[in-house]
Amino acid sequence: MSKRWYQENKRDPWRRQAKSKGYRARSAYKLLQIQEKFRIIKKGNNILDIGCHPGGWTQVSVELVEDTGKVIGVDLLMTSSIDGAEIIMGDITESSTIERISEIMENNEFDVVISDISPRLTGRYDTDQAISLELSTMSLDTAFNQLKVGGNFITKIFQGRGVEGLVESAKRRFKNVNRYTPTASRTASSETYLICQNRLLNPRKGSGNSAIEEVKIHLENIGIITENGMNAEDETVVGFRKYKKGKNG
Ligand SMILES: C[S@@+](CC[C@H](N)C(=O)[O-])C[C@H]1O[C@@H](n2cnc3c(N)ncnc32)[C@H](O)[C@@H]1O
């Protein structure tokens, strides 16, 4: 074993535990802790796992549904097979991926959609957070379209500007929405999870056509997205399109 591997394992009990239990990622414990607190997944549920690579959450889902429900994992990256789950390699924002999911489900709905989706990090916090906000909002739209009434949804969010817009959109679509940070999340990380329970039949009155549309309006209202009136040199394109330079770097 390399010295670095040994030091990281010594420092990170979740990584050590994941390895000893055969989970592919330490993040498996984040889902287990969410499950312990909110009882999101039940035996026999159909689960869609968005951003499933390398497969920790998919492994936990298969265990929780006890082989009686369907578990589908989707990721841009190739994920090696997991007994009891169907894995799709694809982009969740593309209609061909959604069609593939529907084919496997034979038009049945999901009980639970879980999304640990996260972009390939650039290291610039504002950029990464903006892209992550867009991906999580897209996951919310996908979840709303795929879930049965009363279904549950979990998504990762990175704290930062615009997140309140996403929380509001979630509250328009689910009866109960809570933020929760599992202890397995790294202390230095700004990640947290939005736990959305009980999908409503329809979005509440006053909602837009999609969460993406609502979050875009929220970003415009708080002065983050500028549709026009800005000098092109003052703008940069990331995540939710045009970001004003300056405060964002
Ligand atoms: C933090 S990892 C997920 C870890 C996983 N929950 C586990 O326990 O093994 C986030 C994943 O989101 C995936 N991802 C990012 N954008 C995506 C997209 N548009 N469609 C599908 N997956 C995406 C990334 O490829 C990455 O593997």
The ligand as an ORCA input file, in Angstrom:
! r2SCAN-3c Opt
* xyz 0 1
  C     -20.162     12.107     -6.259
  S     -20.333     11.100     -7.684
  C     -21.567      9.955     -7.175
  C     -21.115      8.921     -6.173
  C     -22.156      7.823     -5.966
  N     -23.334      8.341     -5.278
  C     -21.638      6.658     -5.171
  O     -22.071      6.468     -4.025
  O     -20.810      5.895     -5.693
  C     -21.202     12.161     -8.804
  C     -21.443     11.578    -10.173
  O     -22.319     12.442    -10.936
  C     -22.052     12.130    -12.311
  N     -22.672     13.099    -13.241
  C     -22.348     14.413    -13.413
  N     -23.110     14.969    -14.383
  C     -23.943     13.983    -14.833
  C     -24.957     13.935    -15.848
  N     -25.259     15.018    -16.576
  N     -25.598     12.767    -16.057
  C     -25.289     11.664    -15.329
  N     -24.337     11.659    -14.348
  C     -23.672     12.792    -14.112
  C     -20.529     12.137    -12.356
  O     -20.053     11.450    -13.495
  C     -20.165     11.457    -11.028
  O     -19.847     10.095    -11.214
*
